[in-house]
Amino acid sequence: TADGYAKVLDFGLAKMVSTLVDETKEDSDTARFQTQQGIVIGTIGYMSPEQVQGKPIDHRSDIFSFGCIVYEILTGQRPFEAQGIIDTLHLIIHATQAPLPASTGPDLQRIVNRCLAKEPAARFSTMREVAVALRDAAFDWDGRVRASSRKVRAVSTSPLTSRTKSIAVMPFANLSNDPEMEYLSDGLTESIIHALSRVGKRLKVMARSTVFAYKSSEYSPQQLGVELNVTAIVTGRVQRLGNTLTVGVELVSTKDGSQIWGDRFRKPFADIFDVHDAIATHISDQLKLKLSTGERRRLAHRPTRKSEAFELYLKGRYSANKRTIEGVRRAMQHFERAIELDPEYALAHVGLADCYTILLGRFLAPPEECSARIEEASRRAIELDPLLAEPHTTLGSLEAYYKWNWLEADREFRQAIYHDPSYATAHHWFSIFLTWMERFEDAQREAKIAAELEPLSLLLNTNYADVLYFSGRYDEALTQCKKVLELEPRYFLGNLLLSRLLATIGAYDYALEAVKTAIAAEGRYPELLASQGYIYGLMGELDSARTILSELEELSRTKFVAPVFLAEVHLGLGNFDDALTQLEAFFRIRGELGEILVGPRFAPIRKDPRFAAMLERVSFPERLTLPESIRFEPTVQI
């Protein structure tokens, strides 16, 4: 249909089959439900030859009808069609269909021709065989389509005529002359990105981390069109004076920089939702998106009716995006206050869960202190808005990292990706989980998807390098890591991974230099100190390694220090007994296990029989090694 949905118009014929009755007896129950010999029943144009002739039929007749439909999809006309019914039936029995266009490819042509074979025995024996053949042929077909679409785009006269529109909502400018109002311009930008991302697959919206890399930078629409591969950009200006909100916005073509649409809104701040909705709706209309009723409903959905709660949410996101400890804790206060004002504000619950997840992921709080809050907030968000991808992603990480419930973790990650395939964080965390399961090819695929969705994200590009590192592909990981550091030479996670890669290949001096760069940028964070102590141990500088170990032990008396960091330094010193003791303590509180389970630095201790005994003591479950062992069935349909 025009709004992108497939409608089933004709269910076809039904036949009851049973091995408990004799179908040859006319008084059997089955005889009343099957197409009987000599009687023609069906939809003209899609009937099989045996159906037309009133012969006995089976599932292979359905395969013929399916071939008719595929032929019509590919050509726009039925394979057997004449002026009258009698002539059409004659063609079905005796004629051969016209050849498919050469552009469909030889594999697809063979599949359709076999489906349309006159004799049932010459067709596929089961529909499963058809499905497998189509899946294999789809790779060739998809490549042809993509090559063809590239040619079309090359000669297109309008940047907005391609099948899939792409857009970048650039950071809105803060015209309030007050740095404290930055949360408003940033938050409104992020909120519009979120709204547009929910309208369906017809619109590709660049992620927040990608567009915010251009904040405070000079750029032209044409430049962004090339660098971000988008057909249009949105720019805006926000000013708040007292209770008056003024927003100017423009939709601009990246082909020639011309304005497609623009408007200026001046409203009381309480009407911020009206401004937000108008901007999102105008953009979708100007891009000529053919949205379904459900997609329009999601676009117009207001997460809260209270402007004060919305403002607190924007402040929370602004603080959380700083990724500092102070910023995260301030964000938690904003989200909790927003929830107090509107307990049914799903996104505020998501924000709160994300904050606790950040604390857990960076070992900045004991897992038992945070996991209950993460689960409570995420499940409440899903209850309020089942189509959100974010809380499913957060629950997936919780099930994986802190509950060791592999099946449930896999299901939650797939549920998140089902609801929003463009949500990069879902692919990112899923890739980490897949490395634990030693499903390295799947992990690399998911990590690459995440990095492609947000090409300027330092975190996601580092994660892709990290997955390659865990997969043992050190040269590729090193190349990817260097790309990250070209974007930001002092990025601490990039330098930390670089130090681990260099230490793995024995370049200890360079590894030490990289981790020192990370410490200079981020501070004496336990994970960075542990890596430094480990490298000192490998270099034979045992006194320096012990000094680091003492610093971590002293720090653990007043703050939470994950035992895995103490284990790492002991490992560098060769103290396997102490390393195993610390690892067992870490497994009992649970957390990020990638390096321990599959990373090269813990490989020596994994070979120790005591490591396997330790896993048994902490009841560590068997890992899922085969992705096909899990069948994903979404619990909520869009």
ZIQUI-V614165 format. One line per field, one symbol per residue. phi: phi as a letter, one per 40 degrees, with the letter a starting at -180 (. if undefined). psi: psi as a letter, one per 20 degrees, with the letter a starting at -180 (. if undefined). burial: I if it has 9 or more other ideal C-beta (glycine too) atoms within 8 Angstrom, else O. A space follows every 50 residues. Layout:
phi->???
psi->???
burial->???
//
This chain:
phi->.ccgbcbccacgbbbcbaccbcccccccccccbbcccgbcbicdhbccdc cccgccbaccccccccccccdcccbgaccbabcbcccccccccbcbccdc ddccgccccccccccccccdcccdcacccccccccccccccccccccccc ccccbccbcbbcdbcbabccdcccbcfadcccccccccdcccdcccccch ccbcbccdcccccccgbcabdcccdccbfbcabbbabbabbgcbbbbbab bbcccbgcccaaabbbacdccdcccdcccccccccccfcccccccccccc cbcabbccccccccccccccccgccccccccdcccccccccacccccccc dccccccccccbfcacdccbccccccccccccccaccccdcccccdcccc cbbfcccccdcccccccccacccccccccccccccdcgccccccccccdd cccbcbcccccccccccccccgcccccccccccccccadccccccccdcc cccccgcccccccccccccccbhccdcccccccccdcccgcccccccccc cccccccbbcbcdccccccdcccgcccccccccccccccgicbdcccbcc ccddccccdcccccdcccfccccccbcccbbcbdcbcc
psi->rhjjqppohohbqqpppqiiroiiphjqhhhiiqpqpipopaophjqrgh ghjkrqrahhhhhghghgggghghhjqqhopagrgghghgghhhqpqqqq qhiiqhghghgghhhjqhphhirqhqhhhggggggghhggghhgghgghh gghhjqipikiqgoqpqooqpqqojikohijhhgggghghhhggghijia iioppqrghghiijpjqpqqghghhghilqiqqpqrppppocjpppppqq pppigjjqphqqrpporqhhkhhgggggggghghghilpnqrgghhghhi pohqiohgggghgghghgghihkqgggghhggggghhhhhhnijnghhhg gghhghhggghjljqpghhhhhhggggghgghhhnijphghhgghghghg hiikngghggggghgghghnijohhghghghgghhhjkmhggggghhggg hhhmijogghhhhghghhghijmhghggghhhhgihhnhjohhghghghh ghhhjjmhghghgghhggghhhrmpghggghghgggghijmhghghgggh gghghihirpophhhhhgghghijnhghghghghhghhhqbojghghiqh hjghhhiphhghhghhhjlpqqqoiohiipopophpq.
burial->OOIOOOOOOOOOOOIOOOOOIOIOOOOIOIIOOIIOOOOOOIOOIIIIII IIOIOOIOOIIIIIIIIIIIIIOIIOOIIIOOOOOOIIIIIIIOOOIOOI OOOIIOIIIOIIIIIIIOOIOOIIOOIOIIOOIIOOIOOIIOOIOOOIIO OIOOOIOOIIOIOOIIIIIIIIIIOIOOOOIIIIIIIIIIIIIOIIIIII OIIIIIIIIIIIOIOOOOOOIIOIIOOIOIIIIIIIIIIIOOOIIIIIII IIIIIOIOOIIOIOIOIOIOIIIIIIIIIIIIIIOIIOIOIIOOIIOIIO OOIIOIIOIIIIIIIIIIIIIIOOOOIIIIIIIIIIIIIOIIOOIIIIII IIIIIIIIIIOOIOIOIOOIIOIIIOIIIIIIOIIOIIIIIIIIIIIIII IIIOOIOIIIIIIIIIIOIIOIIIIIIIIIIIIIIIIIIIOIIIIIIIII IOIIIOIIIIIIIIIIIIIIIOOIOOIIOIIIIIIOIOOOIIIIIIIIII IIIIOOOIOOIIOIIIIIIOIOOOIIIIIIIIIIIIIIIOOIOIIIOIIO IIIOIIOOOOIIIIIIIIIIIIIOOIOIIIOIIIIIIOIIIIIIIIIOIO IIOOIIOIOOIOOIIOOIOOOOIIOOOOOIOIOIOOOO
//
